[in-house]
Amino acid sequence: MFVNDTTLSTLMEPAKEVLDTMIDEHGADYISPILATKLEEAANGSGLELMSHFEIDEQTVRETEIKSYRKLVDQCVEGVLSSINISELIEDKINDMSIDELEGLVQDVMKKELGAIINLGALIGFILGLLNLLI
């Protein structure tokens, strides 16, 4: 009944100042050994033990890895692609090829494309022939 907020405030203010001073002057002496012990325990354990100690699940770690990887790729891809001149690389490769190799590549592509054209022509001819029979 005699203790109110004002009385508590007048008692707590000097105590707070003394505690702040003690923490500033001697806090590191008390905290350093505890912190060193905890860090040593963490270093001796595995990554999974450390994650479980901080209550981090594997799914969270995976999601964080994926986000970090995507962010890194997004940041670096432009620089890498701009430093690589693809058209110049292709031109150099073609210029380094012999005439026989280049002719063989062109003929391979032509065989595939001409085969598709022939098959398409046969299909169109078949459809037109059926239409002529029906008319």
Stockholm file with secondary structure:
# STOCKHOLM 1.0

chainA/1-135         MFVNDTTLSTLMEPAKEVLDTMIDEHGADYISPILATKLEEAANGSGLELMSHFEIDEQTVRETEIKSYRKLVDQCVEGVLSSINISELIEDKINDMSIDELEGLVQDVMKKELGAIINLGALIGFILGLLNLLI
#=GR chainA/1-135 SS CCCCHHHHHHHHHHHHHHHHHHHHHHHHHHHHHHHHHHHHHHHHSCHHHHHHHTTCCHHHHHHHHHHHHHHHHHHHHHHHHHHCCHHHHHHHHHHHSCHHHHHHHHHHHHHHHHHHHHHHHHHHHHHHHHHHHHC
#=GC SS_cons         CCCCHHHHHHHHHHHHHHHHHHHHHHHHHHHHHHHHHHHHHHHHSCHHHHHHHTTCCHHHHHHHHHHHHHHHHHHHHHHHHHHCCHHHHHHHHHHHSCHHHHHHHHHHHHHHHHHHHHHHHHHHHHHHHHHHHHC
//
